[in-house]
Amino acid sequence: MTGTAPSDEDDGARAGELGLRKIIHVDMDAFFASVEQRDNPELKGKPVAVGGAGGRGVVAAASYEARKFGVRSAMPSVTAQRLCPDLIFVRPRFDAYKEASRQIRRVFEHYTAVIEPLSLDEAYLDVTDDRLGIGSATRIAELIRQEIRAKTRLTASAGVSYNKFLAKLASDQNKPDGLCVIRPGEGAQFVAGLPIRRFHGVGPKAEEKMQKLGIATGADLAGKDIAFLRQHFGSMADYLFRAARGIDLRPVAAHRIRKSVGGERTFSQDIGSGAALRDTLETIIDIVWERIEAAEARGRTVTLKLKFTDFQIMTRATSQPEYVGGKAEFGRLARALLEAELPLRGPIRLMGLTLSGLEGAEDEKAPRDEAQLKLL
């Protein structure tokens, strides 16, 4: 018997029957760099890095022209310049990025009130309750992308699916300026064909470990039982088990108040010397403080996070009676936390900093893993 392919509306009805949601993940394309290229026509079509040039400079964002040369965010500027000799560095203009972000947020609010912003350029939207009666999550995503382009002259990529994990994967599938839809019943198959590095939270070291265990794709991961995953990946096992099957039960957390602002960097090579650790910390201080300023955040607690090569994590924190007064104080507190632990017991593969105890957030409970922005 021959039938027609299910429509987006049919999928939406099925999702409702199964208790599933209609989730859109919108991710602006090379946001900071695209704003710079929009506002300065001389930069259009050229490799652009937003960040500081020089010895301790770091790339905060890179245009797609720069990415073709391997330039990535959180990369030391000297490395980026070596990869792309014609790279143009532009100092960040967070006021411009925040204004563009406000315009984008107003577009979202036209379609739904259930919005979970992850950063200035990225958000989840739950459009299960179709306030405009459009009838199709895919059509809503298309309209959002069109409206963003018309009002900001910037492009966005979007993923549409029945949970957050799949929507985020989908938004990255056809970048830049792309749209991808993963319908109910398609999640496990979609995930099965992905390289394991596409899974959120799987960094270079975890990928290397998985490759040694014969896990290269989502299908390989789905073939491992929970006991095997717990033996080799500890607390990450349950997430990996669900993700390999396209399962994610987290709701879109509208009106979530951020509990911390921060960032962490995973190294391509482990570091252990005091000099290298101090230099890396200075880089992270620079980037995290820019994010703190962009979020207009004030907090009392500075936390240093170190992950050793055996994947053991150590955190050290210091809290102040008053809000941290500026970058100089933030840096001083971060350096003191590191110095108190030197020499380390061994090399590390990751370092991170956060500012928490934020103004207005003391009585709210935010999802544990979603407040901290990644550097890599």
Disulfide bonds with the S-S distance in Angstrom:
none
